[in-house]
Amino acid sequence: MLAVNYTNLRENMKMYLDKVTDDYETMIITRKNNKNVVMLSEESYNNLMENIYVMGDKANYDWLMESKAQMERGKVFIRELIEVDEDE
C-alpha cells in the first residue's frame, strides 16, 4: 500500500495512477485534518464488490468453505469438458 500526500500526488499524477492500475497498488492520499482518501483501480474495486456480495450470503459462504475443505482433503474429481459447437 502506498501513502502519498495530495501535493505529491498532483505533481506526479500519471506515475501514481499507473502504479494503482498496472501494479494493483492501493494508495492512501493523505490530507489535512486526517481527511484521507483511498484510491484503487476499477478492476480492484469491482473484485472487492464481487467478494463482498458473494461472501455476504451465509449459505453461499458456507457452500464455498465446504467446497474448499473438500478440495483440501483431496475429495476432487477431474472431468474432461466437452466443447459444444454454437451452431448446433
C-alpha positions in Angstrom: 0.0 0.0 0.0 1.3 3.4 -0.9 0.8 6.6 1.0 1.3 9.9 -0.7 0.3 13.5 0.2 -2.0 15.4 -2.0 0.7 17.8 -3.3 3.0 14.9 -4.3 0.1 13.1 -6.0 -0.8 16.2 -8.0 2.8 16.7 -9.1 3.2 13.0 -10.1 -0.3 12.0 -11.1 0.4 9.8 -14.1 3.1 7.8 -12.2 0.8 7.2 -9.3 -2.2 6.3 -11.4 -0.1 3.9 -13.4 1.0 2.2 -10.1 -2.6 1.9 -9.0 -3.8 0.4 -12.3 -0.8 -1.5 -13.6 0.7 -2.8 -10.2 -2.6 -3.2 -8.4 -1.4 -0.9 -5.7 -3.8 0.6 -3.2 -2.9 4.2 -2.4 -3.8 6.4 0.6 -3.9 10.1 -0.2 -3.1 11.9 2.9 -4.8 15.3 3.5 -5.0 17.9 6.2 -7.3 17.2 9.2 -6.9 13.5 8.7 -9.5 13.5 5.8 -7.6 10.9 3.8 -8.8 9.2 0.7 -8.1 5.7 -0.6 -7.5 5.1 -4.3 -7.7 1.8 -6.1 -8.2 0.7 -9.7 -11.6 0.0 -11.1 -10.7 -3.7 -11.5 -9.7 -3.9 -7.8 -12.9 -2.2 -6.8 -15.1 -4.5 -8.9 -13.3 -7.5 -7.4 -13.8 -6.2 -3.9 -17.5 -5.6 -4.5 -17.9 -9.1 -6.0 -16.2 -10.6 -3.0 -18.4 -8.7 -0.6 -21.5 -9.8 -2.5 -20.5 -13.5 -2.6 -19.3 -13.7 0.9 -22.3 -11.7 2.2 -24.7 -14.6 1.7 -24.2 -17.0 4.6 -25.5 -20.0 2.6 -23.1 -19.2 -0.3 -20.2 -18.6 2.1 -20.8 -21.9 3.8 -21.0 -23.8 0.5 -17.7 -22.2 -0.6 -16.0 -23.1 2.6 -17.2 -26.7 2.4 -16.0 -26.9 -1.2 -12.6 -25.6 -0.1 -12.4 -28.1 2.7 -13.3 -30.9 0.4 -10.6 -29.8 -2.0 -8.0 -29.6 0.8 -9.0 -33.2 1.8 -8.4 -34.4 -1.7 -12.0 -35.0 -2.5 -11.9 -33.7 -6.0 -13.0 -35.1 -9.4 -11.2 -34.3 -12.6 -13.6 -34.2 -15.6 -12.9 -33.5 -19.2 -15.0 -30.7 -20.6 -16.9 -31.2 -23.8 -16.9 -28.2 -26.1 -20.3 -27.5 -27.7 -20.5 -26.1 -31.2 -22.5 -22.9 -31.1 -24.2 -23.8 -34.4 -25.9 -26.8 -33.0 
